[in-house]
Amino acid sequence: MSQESAAPASAVPLEELSSWPEELCRRELPSVLPRLLSMYQHSDNWIEHIQILKIIVEMFLPHMNHLTLEETFFSQVLPKTVKLFDDMMYELTSQARGLSSHNLEIQTTLRNILQTMVQLLAALTGCVQHICVTQESIILENIHSLPSSVLHVIKSTFVHCKDSESVYSGHLHLVSDLLQALFKEAYSLQKQLMELLDMVCMDPLVDENDDILNMVIVIHSLLDICSVISSMDHAFHANTWKFIIKQSLKHQSVIKSQLKHRDIITSLCEDILFSFHSCLQLAEQMTQSDTQDNADYRLFQKTLKLCRFFANSLLHYTKEFLPLLSDSCCTLHQLYLQIHSKFPPSLYAARISKAQQEEIAGTFLVTLDPLISQLLTFQPFVQVVLDGKLELPCELQFPQCLLLVVIMDKLPSQPEDVQALWCTESWLSEATTRVSLFKAVFCSFEQCAGELSLPIHLQGVKSKGQVEIAVTLYQHVCVHLCTFIASFHPSLFPELDVALLNAVLSANMITSLLAMDAWCFLSRYGTAELCAHHVTVVAHLIKSCPGECYQLTNLSILLRRLFFFMAPPQQVEFIQKFSPKAAENLPLWQYISLQALPAELRKQAAREVTRVGIARCQEWLSSSRTLGELESLNTLLSALLAVCNCASEALDIVQQTAIMEIGSQLWALLNTKRVTGQPYIQQTLSLLLPLLGFFVQTLDPHLISQVVTLQTSLLKLEPPDHVCLAVLDFVSSLGKFFIPQAFQDKILPSLSSVFASLLADRNWIVEQHTLEAFTQFAEGTNHEEIVPQCLRSEDTKNKVVSFLEKTGFVDETAAARVERVKQEKGIFQEHLAKVAVEEAKWSSLQPYAKRPRQEFPLEEEYRSALQAASGALEAIESLLQKSPAPDWLLLKMEMLQERIDELKRHVL
């Protein structure tokens, strides 16, 4: 039968349609297509659906007008196709739970569904291929149903393949061949679709139309697919990302305001972290393995290249869309921190070899540096990094410190306004504050207690002609901070001054020390006038301190250090401005090292401080001596001690004798009860002991005996640590003192008791100082018999032997030490949180209130008794003028003197 006499096209069976020649298909298209579309819409049979779809795609699609494809074909067929695919996927998932090697019926059903799904994907691939072959450029609106439908099917397929282990309940092998075929078909379909989308043209002059919306939907659909295939096929995953970035940039001008940039950045950062962690796991496995597996190393290199690809993609995307990424800055910040938290030298890093560290750093980490450079001028990123309420977990605190150092290194090359953006504080609202970079560095550094105590080491700065060496975190931050200070814009010095002062006043010792080092660098780097100005400012701050507090201690250390950097002319001016002749300046001179002065100036200042100090001490001794006046006495003793320690050669014999006499008189006023009950008397004792120890060779042995006896009694009452350390200062000075025979029986037992008590102390600071002091004493003393008497227990003997032989240290592996430091860091963080609440308050040691005389109900009786005693002494004086004294009078007067001394102690 000829074609012309054949039955009407609308009645031809499907099997016969599939064999029609191309020309017949073209001619009969208007009549056959409506029938096929109707059959497709109304058929309930999956097999028939696929058969119809294949016929349309293979036989009739090539003859359709490409300008009307959406209207005549895609919009009518694809919704039904997607529903068909979803129905098959639902049936597949539902039936898969019953799959087993014994249930052949379910096995056959599942395999038939999978085969049908493969055919459906192949038909969709045919649609996409036809568009690619027949059109040079594509307007998305003309095919807008196709990309969305295809991407839906692709994603569903990949999700099913990814979850196949759990879906098929251990019987995956029964359908694995068809699942693999399904995955390959979906892979091929997506690859073909990306080729099609790459041909799409969009009018850059049109701000809003359906094409823009469709392209945005396509990009975000591919983004969803990326999250599915990330662990399935690395190369395919990377190619999908490459396409997303390419299309985003290609159509940037028209879709930039419609894209969900935050989703893209978040997904890209997640993939970077996933690949990076995989890379670290491989590196750690190779480090732990004794043999080098080439296959493992190749996989490591492949994963590392993937990390670099993702990082470069992020770098490219960020560069092009930076103004639109304000809500992604937190994600980018966290990315940097997370990466460095898992990489050496972080305490929380994987243990990998040095060679692999260098390979990762050189291949991947280097891409983070230009990323920070791009973000440097972006205010939302500045706000995130310097957020006044930023709270980071322990593992991210060290990376934050590293980031701030990197930013400091980059800022000097930036314009003044960018530097000001980072270095000035800002209060946008009560909930939103931005601290200065300087303050952030000190705060972040303070939180790195574990890294500082271990300590961790970082790559040092290369210098010409010098070998690069590893440096501690403290050195790293200090060097880079000082470099920044030397190169940033001068207009920002007020911000620096505020940050340095606040850090110096910090309760955290290591933070205060860092600020002092930076301040000293600034004074040395600047002019002599600048240094003198800093010294004057600190001096005024010290004089304004209300009392003893850690802030005063920190300022005094800074003053002592800065004073060494002053030029001689400025030192002369300082002495004139803060003359040691004036008693009100002695609180300042107690903190100044006279060694910083030239010889003549040192001698002059020492004598003036001593002269005023002695005179004021003598005035105090002859006054009513109330507790409230002890603060001024302690200041005088501290100033005299400073002179003895730094410029004793400037003192003449008269001044030395006067100081010893003052010390003897003050000691007569002390007893155990008062020392343990009054903080200011404890401070007096702590100053008096080293002062007496300085003149120990010329002290009266009777006084030495009194001192050692009081120390023995005092230690039994467990005094504060600073008192124990002062006791050590005195007893160690007795090492080279020969005790006269008449006093040995009294002094030596007390001395051994002092050492024995302190050697048994459980405070590690006291213990360490005691071991050092005891060693110094034992090496210098002429009384060797006392040494064994100090070692009263086996534990004490072992402790001393271990100290001398440098043994007894805890045998701790590097890994165990890191774990210990991490635990200690957590405890320290809790302590810091408590300190932060109190840090703003200046804690001063306030003396007990001076006792008003009118509070005593027996004041008149006291006056009457004192007048009677005075009258009795006058009567004895009158008798001595008239006749010689009897033999017993001197003994009785000495007894009265002892009673008077005892009464004086009760008055104090």
Buried (B, 14 or more C-beta within 10 A) or exposed (E): EEEEEEEEBEEBEEEEBEEBEEEBBBBBBEEBBEBBBEBBEEBEEBEEBBBBBBBBBBBBBBBBEBEEBBEBBBBBBBEBBBEBBEEBBEBBEEBBEBBEEEBEEBBEBBBBBBBBBBBBBBBBBBBBBBBBEEBEEBBBBBBBBBBBBBBBBBBBBBBBBBEBEEBBEEBBEBBEEBBEBBBEBBBBBBBBBBBBBEEBEBEEEEEEEEBBBBBBBBBBBBBBBBBBBBEEBBEBBBBBBEBBBBBBBBBEEBBBEBBEBBBBBBBBBBBBBBBBBBBBBBBBBBBEEEEEEEEBBEBBBEBBBBBBBBBBBBBBBBEBBBEEBBEBBBBBBBBBBBBBBBBBBBBBBBEBBEEBBEBBEEBBBEBBEBBBBBBBBBEBBBBBBBBBEBEBEBBBBBBBBBBBBBBBBBBEEBEEEBBBBBBBBBEEEEEEBBBBBBBBBBBBBBBBBBBBBBBBBBEBBEEEEEEEEEBBBBBBBBBBBBBBBEEBBEEBBEBBBBBBBBBBBBBBEBBBBBBBBBBBBBBEEBEBEBBBBBBBBBBEBBEEBEEBBBBBBBBBBBBBBBBBBBEEEBBBBBBEEBBBEEBEBBBBBBBBBBEBBEEEBBBBBBBBBBBBBBEBBBEBBEEEBBBEBBBBBBBBBBBBBBBBBBBBEBBEEEBBEBBBBBBBBBBBBBBBEBBBEBBBBBBBBBBBBBBBBBBBEEBEBBBBBBBBBBBBBBBEEEBEEEBBBBBBBBBBBBBBBEBEEEBBEBBBBBBBBBBBBBBBBEEEEBBEBBBEBBBBBBEEBEBEEBBEBBBBEEEBBEBBEEBEEEEEEEEEEEEEEBEBBBEBBEEBBEEBEEBEEEBEEBBEEEBEEEEEEEEEEEEEEEEEEEEEEEEEEEEEEEEEEEEEEEEEEEEEEEEEEEEEEEEEEEEB
